[in-house]
Amino acid sequence: MLKKLLSMALVAILMLTVVAVAVSAEEGPNVVDAGEGNLIYFEPPAEWGSEFKIMYCHAWVIGGDALSAWRSNAQRCKKESDGTYSYDVSGWDLGANIALMFHTDLGQQTYDLNFTADCIGDTVYIRNFEEDTMQSPVDSEKTALVARWRNNGDTVHPVIQISSLYDLFDPDNTGLLPQQWPEGTTDEHLEKWGWKFSEDKKSIVPISEPDDTTAPTDKEDETTLPEQPATDPLVVTTDPQQADTTAALDTTAAAVSTTSSVQTTTGTSRKQTSVVSTNAKSSTSGGTGTVKTGSEQASVTVLVILLAATAAMWAIRRKIES
């Protein structure tokens, strides 16, 4: 009987280890690894001329922090032989809502453009210089040039936002809700579009009447759930040795649950209005990220489970020997 219980304990521990490793890998941040093939490209319009000396790529988490300092070495692009400019996105968190813009040392710049993992390897270009030159949403006295992804333009659009003059900027006429807005924006500014701020003020939502159709109108409509038994009869036992084995398994399962909870709280936090992001690692800056990958978190999980399993097996063996 004891050998059978011991075998069951080993099988349970192995199964919990496999599940924990899989969960850890899924919860890890999706960060672009350093290496070749992590480039995006920009094709500047001929109207910008050739007087500028430096091309920059400025990127940020929408509603949060910039991935690197404005016009720093980390934002410098590399000029390619075909006249385009490349930028290395190694270190970017693909799970974050990232936007970017290209700009020169002479002040020429593009309008804000969304970025996703599908855009790696794609080229940003100007479709029509005259038609795509628009007022800057940040400074009404300046202009910005709407840029689009050549291969992903149908799904990844320019950023939808409220301007400094509280006008709506939606270059592709998507009809979607704004992603950015200036400080000081209120519900009064949004009413003309049928929008308002969410209760936490972190996003814009449509104005709608509260839905009371699901609320019970009579006590007879309320459903009372049956009380759950205080003890699960499937785990009740009168065998002391079997009880010790069950307790050891429960200890191991609790350790796995605790580990998963810890990893969940250490994941990347993304807020609409306040986001802390990992600085981008570019080939020019040589910076290093601080976010653990899924494989690293899985290693920590396996270590904790093995320690818990060792403790459980030691307790079972002590009971057998006694």
C-alpha positions in Angstrom: 0.0 0.0 0.0 2.8 2.4 0.9 4.7 1.7 -2.3 1.5 2.4 -4.3 1.0 5.7 -2.5 4.7 6.6 -3.0 4.3 6.0 -6.8 1.2 8.1 -7.0 3.0 10.9 -5.2 5.8 10.9 -7.7 3.4 10.9 -10.7 1.5 13.8 -9.2 4.7 15.8 -8.6 5.8 15.3 -12.2 2.5 16.4 -13.6 2.4 19.5 -11.5 6.0 20.3 -12.7 5.0 20.1 -16.4 1.9 22.3 -15.8 3.8 24.9 -13.9 6.5 25.2 -16.6 3.9 25.6 -19.3 2.1 28.3 -17.4 5.3 30.1 -16.6 6.3 30.2 -20.2 3.0 31.6 -21.3 3.0 34.4 -18.6 6.5 35.6 -19.4 6.7 39.0 -21.2 7.0 38.7 -25.0 10.3 40.7 -25.5 12.1 40.9 -28.8 15.4 39.0 -28.3 18.6 40.7 -29.4 20.0 39.6 -32.7 19.7 40.0 -36.5 16.3 40.4 -38.2 14.8 42.7 -35.6 14.8 45.8 -37.9 12.1 48.2 -39.0 12.7 50.6 -41.9 11.7 54.1 -42.9 11.7 55.5 -46.4 11.9 59.3 -46.0 10.0 61.4 -48.6 12.0 63.1 -51.3 10.5 66.4 -50.1 12.6 66.2 -47.0 15.7 66.7 -49.1 19.1 65.5 -48.0 20.2 68.3 -45.7 19.4 66.5 -42.5 22.2 64.5 -41.0 20.5 62.2 -38.5 17.3 60.2 -38.5 15.8 59.2 -35.2 13.1 56.7 -34.2 11.2 57.8 -31.1 9.0 55.1 -29.5 6.8 55.0 -26.4 4.1 53.0 -24.7 0.8 54.7 -25.4 -0.3 56.5 -22.3 3.1 55.7 -20.6 6.8 56.3 -20.9 9.2 56.7 -23.8 11.4 53.6 -24.5 14.5 55.9 -24.7 15.4 59.6 -24.3 14.4 62.0 -27.1 17.1 62.3 -29.8 19.5 60.1 -27.8 22.0 57.7 -29.4 19.5 54.9 -28.6 17.1 56.5 -31.1 19.6 56.9 -34.0 18.7 55.0 -37.2 21.2 53.5 -39.6 21.2 54.6 -43.3 21.1 51.7 -45.7 22.5 51.5 -49.2 19.0 51.9 -50.8 18.4 55.2 -49.0 16.1 53.8 -46.3 16.9 54.0 -42.6 16.8 51.0 -40.3 16.1 50.7 -36.6 16.7 47.8 -34.3 13.7 47.0 -32.0 15.5 44.4 -29.9 14.2 44.6 -26.3 10.8 46.0 -27.1 7.9 44.4 -25.3 5.5 43.1 -27.9 2.8 42.8 -25.4 2.8 46.6 -24.8 0.8 49.2 -26.9 3.8 50.8 -28.6 3.7 53.8 -31.0 6.5 55.4 -32.9 7.5 58.3 -35.1 10.6 59.1 -37.2 12.2 62.6 -37.1 15.3 64.3 -38.2 17.8 66.6 -36.6 16.2 69.5 -38.6 12.8 69.0 -37.0 11.0 67.1 -39.8 8.8 64.4 -38.3 6.1 61.9 -39.0 2.7 61.5 -37.3 2.4 58.9 -34.5 2.1 55.4 -35.9 1.1 52.2 -34.1 3.5 49.2 -33.9 2.9 45.5 -33.5 5.1 42.3 -33.8 3.9 41.9 -37.4 5.6 45.2 -38.3 9.2 43.8 -37.7 10.8 43.8 -41.1 8.2 46.2 -42.6 8.9 49.7 -44.0 7.2 52.9 -43.0 6.6 55.2 -46.0 4.7 58.3 -47.1 1.8 57.6 -49.4 1.2 61.1 -50.6 3.2 64.0 -49.3 0.7 66.8 -49.9 -2.4 64.9 -48.8 -0.7 63.4 -45.7 0.7 66.6 -44.4 -1.4 67.6 -41.4 -1.4 69.8 -38.3 0.6 68.4 -35.4 -1.8 67.1 -32.7 0.7 68.4 -30.1 1.5 71.8 -31.5 -1.1 73.4 -33.8 1.6 75.7 -35.3 3.6 72.8 -36.6 2.9 70.0 -39.1 3.3 66.3 -39.1 3.5 63.8 -41.9 1.2 60.8 -41.8 3.2 57.7 -42.3 1.9 54.1 -42.8 3.3 50.6 -42.9 3.8 49.3 -46.4 2.7 45.7 -45.7 0.6 46.1 -42.6 -1.2 49.4 -43.3 -4.6 47.7 -43.5 -4.4 46.5 -39.9 -1.9 48.7 -38.1 -3.0 52.3 -38.4 -1.8 55.8 -37.3 -2.6 56.6 -33.7 -6.1 57.9 -33.0 -6.0 60.8 -30.6 -7.4 64.0 -29.2 -5.3 67.0 -30.2 -4.1 69.9 -28.0 -7.1 71.9 -29.4 -9.4 69.0 -28.5 -10.0 67.9 -32.1 -10.2 64.3 -33.1 -7.3 63.0 -35.2 -8.1 59.7 -37.0 -6.1 59.8 -40.3 -7.4 56.4 -41.6 -11.0 57.2 -40.5 -11.2 53.9 -38.5 -14.0 55.1 -36.2 -12.2 53.5 -33.3 -11.9 55.1 -29.8 -9.0 57.5 -29.1 -5.8 56.0 -27.8 -4.2 59.3 -26.6 -5.5 62.6 -25.3 -3.9 65.7 -23.7 -3.9 66.4 -20.1 -6.9 68.4 -19.1 -9.3 66.5 -21.4 -12.8 66.1 -19.7 -16.1 64.4 -20.4 -17.4 67.7 -21.8 -14.7 67.6 -24.6 -15.8 64.0 -25.5 -19.6 64.4 -25.4 -19.7 65.7 -29.0 -18.5 62.3 -30.2 -20.7 60.4 -27.9 -17.8 59.4 -25.6 -16.8 59.7 -22.0 -14.0 58.6 -19.7 -14.3 55.3 -17.9 -14.7 55.3 -14.1 -11.0 54.9 -13.5 -10.2 57.7 -16.1 -7.8 55.4 -17.9 -9.7 54.9 -21.1 -12.4 56.5 -23.3 -15.7 54.6 -23.7 -19.0 55.2 -25.5 -21.8 56.9 -23.6 -24.6 54.4 -22.9 -27.4 53.9 -20.5 -26.9 51.5 -17.6 -28.1 48.0 -18.4 -30.5 46.8 -15.7 -32.0 43.9 -17.6 -30.1 41.3 -15.7 -31.0 42.6 -12.3 -33.6 40.5 -10.4 -36.9 42.3 -10.1 -38.5 39.9 -7.5 -37.1 37.7 -4.8 -38.5 34.7 -6.6 -36.1 35.4 -9.5 -33.0 35.2 -7.3 -31.2 31.8 -7.3 -29.9 30.5 -4.1 -26.9 28.3 -4.5 -26.8 25.2 -2.2 -24.3 25.3 0.6 -21.1 23.4 -0.1 -20.0 20.7 2.3 -17.3 21.8 4.7 -15.2 18.7 3.9 -14.7 16.9 0.6 -15.6 13.3 1.3 -13.1 12.1 -1.4 -10.1 13.1 0.7 -11.3 11.8 4.1 -9.3 8.8 5.3 -8.7 6.9 8.5 -5.3 5.6 7.5 -2.6 7.7 9.2 0.0 6.8 6.6 -2.3 7.7 3.8 -3.2 10.9 5.5 0.4 11.9 5.8 0.9 11.2 2.1 -2.1 13.3 1.2 -0.9 16.1 3.3 2.5 16.0 1.6 0.8 16.2 -1.8 -1.3 19.1 -0.6 1.9 20.9 0.5 3.4 20.4 -3.0 0.3 21.7 -4.8 0.2 24.7 -2.5 3.9 25.5 -3.3 3.0 25.4 -7.1 0.0 27.7 -6.5 2.1 30.1 -4.6 4.8 30.2 -7.2 2.2 30.9 -10.0 0.7 33.7 -7.9 4.1 35.3 -7.4 4.9 35.2 -11.1 1.5 36.7 -12.0 2.2 39.7 -9.8 5.7 40.3 -11.4 4.4 40.4 -14.9 4.6 43.5 -17.0 2.0 46.2 -15.9 0.4 48.1 -18.7 -1.8 51.1 -17.9 -3.6 53.4 -20.3 -2.4 56.6 -18.5 0.7 55.5 -16.6 2.9 52.8 -17.9 6.4 51.8 -16.8 8.2 50.2 -19.7 11.6 48.5 -20.2 14.1 50.7 -22.0 14.7 49.6 -25.5 17.9 47.7 -26.3 19.2 49.0 -29.6 22.4 48.1 -31.4 23.7 51.7 -30.8 23.0 52.0 -27.1 24.0 48.6 -25.9 21.5 48.7 -23.1 20.2 45.7 -21.4 16.6 44.9 -20.4 15.5 44.1 -16.9 12.4 41.9 -17.7 12.8 38.1 -17.2 11.9 35.9 -20.1 9.4 33.1 -19.8 12.2 30.5 -19.8 13.9 32.1 -16.8 10.6 32.2 -14.8 10.0 28.6 -15.7 13.5 27.7 -14.3 12.5 29.4 -11.0 9.2 27.5 -10.9 10.9 24.1 -11.5 13.4 24.8 -8.7 10.6 25.7 -6.2 8.6 22.6 -7.2 11.7 20.3 -6.8 12.4 21.7 -3.4 8.7 21.1 -2.3 8.8 17.6 -3.8 12.0 16.8 -1.9 10.4 17.9 1.3 7.3 15.9 0.6 9.2 12.7 -0.2 11.4 13.1 2.9 8.3 13.3 5.0 6.8 10.2 3.4 10.0 8.2 3.8 10.3 9.2 7.5 6.7 7.8 8.0 7.6 4.6 6.2 10.7 4.0 8.2 8.8 4.7 11.5 
